[in-house]
Amino acid sequence: MGKTRKKRAKRPINRQAPPWWARVILDTRTTILGVLPIVAIFLGARVALAEAYRIPSGSMEPTLQVGDRLFVNKLRLGPHIPFTAASLPGYAHPRRNDIVVFVSPPQDAAIRITPADVTPTLVKRIAGVAGDTLMMRHGRLLVNGTVVPARNTDYVLPDALADQPQPLFSRQHHIEVRGSRFGPPPASPTLHDWGPLVVPAGTFFMLGDNRDNSVDSRYYGPVPRANLRGTPMFIYYSYDTGGGIDYFRALTEIRWRRLGTWIR
């Protein structure tokens, strides 16, 4: 009889558990891979669709007030491509009287919001588009010969202050019009008396609704189309920055009536 071979029992394989640091690396990698798509979607929406903006000054009162938080529609004028001077095409063109968010041309140190911010991001109203003739006489704004009513009549400087020459307005001289039906431009432009000037091609002339308390294109010149970043849609949050108790006014001084206000 042949010999029968006894089957040997298979010994269980003892697999060593990975060290703790390997588990930490694996868990971290899994978490990062899960979060990255969410971050990419958020950043993509922020660059291409909409972004929040805070009103830091009263230059657009009464339309926009200090403490207003806005949602800015970037898609309308074309999303700006980060780290470049280019923008993607939008579905609309900037028009006169539109409120827009833009990057300011280089500002003189005397008018900067903060000393180091040479080209701050601002919000103003388009007072003139390329080819428009703008001027102001005795505080009245005229666009192509038509008077544009002031949007803020509560804050008007007295003539003694408004008629003082503004040295920074001298940059208007290179776009002024001479020998036109609107008369000669003043030799020393003032806050209430400047122009006529013609808005150059590819640029926009910005003014704040609070004309006597606004640093705008009168000071830093027309704004190139490439500097425009979007149009404000609505106010999603607002509070009185001067009322209540410091550090708590964002909760105690909310302007409830302004929440959800569409911007025109």
C-alpha positions in Angstrom: 0.0 0.0 0.0 1.2 3.4 -0.9 2.1 5.8 1.8 -0.4 8.5 2.4 0.9 12.0 2.8 -0.5 14.0 5.6 -1.7 17.4 4.6 0.0 20.1 6.5 -2.2 22.7 8.0 -1.7 26.1 6.5 -0.2 28.5 9.0 -2.0 31.8 9.2 -0.1 34.7 7.7 0.6 37.4 10.3 0.5 40.7 8.6 1.9 43.5 10.6 -0.3 46.6 11.0 1.2 49.7 9.4 2.9 52.1 11.8 0.9 55.0 13.2 2.6 57.6 11.1 1.7 55.7 7.9 -2.0 55.7 8.9 -1.8 59.5 9.6 -0.3 60.1 6.2 -3.0 57.9 4.5 -5.8 59.7 6.4 -4.4 63.1 5.6 -4.1 62.3 1.9 -7.7 61.0 1.8 -9.0 64.1 3.5 -7.0 66.5 1.2 -8.3 64.6 -1.9 -11.8 64.9 -0.6 -11.6 68.6 0.2 -9.7 69.8 -2.9 -12.7 69.6 -5.3 -14.7 71.7 -2.8 -12.0 74.3 -2.6 -11.6 74.3 -6.4 -15.3 74.9 -6.8 -15.3 77.7 -4.3 -12.3 79.5 -5.8 -13.7 79.0 -9.3 -17.0 80.6 -8.3 -15.3 83.4 -6.5 -13.1 84.2 -9.5 -15.8 83.7 -12.2 -19.2 84.3 -10.7 -19.5 86.5 -7.7 -17.6 88.0 -4.8 -18.4 90.0 -1.7 -17.4 93.7 -1.3 -17.4 96.0 1.6 -18.2 99.7 1.4 -15.4 101.6 3.3 -16.4 105.2 2.7 -19.4 107.5 2.1 -18.5 108.4 -1.5 -21.6 106.6 -2.9 -24.2 107.8 -0.3 -27.1 107.6 -0.3 -27.1 104.7 -2.7 -24.5 102.8 -0.8 -23.6 103.4 2.8 -20.6 102.7 5.0 -21.0 99.2 6.4 -22.9 97.8 3.4 -21.8 94.4 2.2 -22.5 93.7 -1.4 -22.5 90.7 -3.7 -20.7 91.6 -7.0 -21.7 89.9 -10.2 -18.4 89.2 -12.1 -20.0 87.3 -14.9 -21.8 90.3 -16.4 -18.7 92.2 -17.4 -16.5 89.2 -17.8 -14.5 87.4 -15.1 -10.9 88.7 -14.6 -8.2 86.1 -15.1 -6.0 86.2 -11.9 -2.4 87.3 -12.2 -3.0 88.7 -15.7 -4.4 91.9 -17.3 -7.0 89.9 -19.3 -10.7 89.1 -18.7 -13.0 86.5 -20.2 -15.9 87.9 -22.3 -19.0 89.0 -20.3 -22.7 88.9 -21.4 -23.1 92.7 -21.2 -21.2 95.9 -21.8 -20.7 98.7 -19.2 -23.2 101.5 -19.7 -23.5 105.1 -18.5 -25.1 105.2 -15.0 -24.1 101.7 -14.1 -22.5 101.1 -10.7 -19.3 99.1 -11.1 -16.5 97.7 -9.0 -13.1 98.4 -10.5 -9.4 98.7 -9.8 -8.4 102.3 -9.5 -5.6 103.8 -11.7 -2.5 104.7 -9.6 -3.4 107.2 -7.0 -1.4 110.1 -5.6 -0.4 109.6 -2.0 -2.6 112.5 -0.9 -5.9 110.7 -1.8 -5.1 107.1 -1.0 -7.4 105.2 1.5 -4.3 103.6 2.9 -0.7 104.8 2.2 0.4 101.5 0.7 -2.6 100.9 -1.5 -1.8 102.6 -4.7 -4.5 101.0 -6.8 -7.4 100.1 -4.5 -10.6 98.3 -5.5 -13.4 100.9 -5.6 -17.1 101.2 -6.4 -18.5 104.2 -8.3 -21.0 105.1 -10.9 -20.1 105.4 -14.6 -20.8 109.1 -15.4 -19.4 109.0 -18.9 -18.4 106.4 -21.5 -15.9 106.8 -24.4 -16.7 109.9 -26.5 -18.9 111.6 -23.9 -18.2 115.2 -23.1 -18.4 116.0 -19.3 -18.2 119.2 -17.4 -19.3 120.8 -14.2 -20.4 124.4 -13.7 -21.4 125.8 -10.3 -21.8 122.2 -9.0 -24.1 121.0 -11.8 -22.9 118.0 -13.8 -23.5 118.1 -17.6 -23.0 115.1 -19.8 -23.1 115.9 -23.5 -24.8 119.2 -22.6 -27.6 117.6 -20.5 -27.8 118.3 -16.8 -27.5 115.2 -14.6 -29.4 115.7 -11.3 -27.4 115.2 -8.1 -28.2 112.0 -6.3 -27.1 113.4 -3.0 -28.5 116.8 -2.0 -27.8 116.4 1.7 -24.0 116.9 1.5 -23.0 120.0 -0.5 -19.9 121.9 0.2 -20.2 125.7 0.5 -18.7 127.6 -2.5 -15.9 128.9 -0.3 -14.6 125.3 -0.1 -15.8 123.9 -3.4 -14.3 126.7 -5.4 -10.7 126.2 -4.2 -8.4 124.9 -6.9 -7.6 121.2 -6.8 -4.0 120.6 -7.9 -4.7 116.9 -8.7 -7.4 118.0 -11.2 -4.6 119.3 -13.4 -4.3 115.8 -15.0 -7.6 116.6 -16.7 -5.9 119.1 -19.0 -4.7 116.5 -21.5 -8.4 115.4 -22.2 -10.0 118.8 -22.0 -11.8 120.3 -25.0 -11.0 123.8 -26.2 -13.0 125.9 -28.7 -16.3 123.9 -28.2 -19.8 125.2 -27.7 -19.4 124.5 -24.0 -16.9 127.2 -23.5 -13.3 127.1 -22.4 -12.1 125.0 -19.5 -11.0 126.8 -16.3 -7.3 127.3 -15.9 -7.5 125.9 -12.4 -10.2 123.3 -12.1 -12.2 123.1 -8.8 -14.6 120.6 -7.3 -17.6 122.5 -8.7 -16.0 123.9 -11.9 -14.1 121.7 -14.3 -14.2 120.5 -17.9 -15.3 120.2 -20.6 -13.4 117.0 -21.2 -13.9 114.1 -23.6 -13.7 110.5 -22.2 -10.9 108.7 -24.2 -11.6 105.5 -26.1 -11.6 102.3 -24.0 -12.1 104.1 -20.7 -14.9 105.2 -18.4 -15.2 108.4 -16.3 -16.3 107.4 -12.7 -18.1 109.7 -10.2 -19.4 109.0 -6.7 -23.0 109.7 -6.0 -21.8 111.9 -3.1 -20.0 114.2 -5.5 -18.7 116.6 -3.0 -17.2 113.8 -0.8 -15.8 111.4 -3.4 -12.4 110.6 -4.8 -13.0 109.5 -8.3 -12.0 110.1 -11.9 -11.7 113.8 -11.3 -8.6 112.9 -9.2 -7.1 109.8 -10.9 -8.4 110.1 -14.4 -10.6 107.8 -16.6 -10.6 104.1 -15.8 -9.6 101.5 -18.5 -12.0 98.8 -19.5 -9.5 96.2 -18.3 -9.8 97.5 -14.7 -13.5 96.8 -14.4 -14.3 93.8 -12.1 -18.1 93.5 -11.9 -21.4 95.1 -11.0 -22.9 95.0 -7.5 -26.2 93.1 -7.3 -27.7 93.5 -3.8 -26.8 94.3 -0.2 -26.6 91.0 1.7 -25.6 92.6 5.0 -25.4 96.1 6.5 -24.8 97.7 9.9 -24.2 101.1 11.3 -20.4 101.4 11.8 -20.8 104.5 14.0 -23.5 103.4 16.4 -23.8 101.1 19.3 -20.9 99.6 21.3 -17.6 98.9 19.6 -17.0 95.2 18.8 -20.7 94.5 19.1 -22.3 96.9 16.6 -22.1 94.3 13.8 -24.8 92.4 15.7 -26.6 95.2 17.6 -26.7 97.9 14.8 -27.9 95.8 11.8 -29.8 97.9 9.2 -32.5 95.4 8.6 -34.3 97.5 6.0 -31.2 97.5 3.8 -30.8 93.7 3.7 -31.6 92.3 0.3 -31.8 95.8 -1.4 -31.1 95.6 -5.1 -28.6 98.2 -6.3 -29.5 100.5 -9.0 
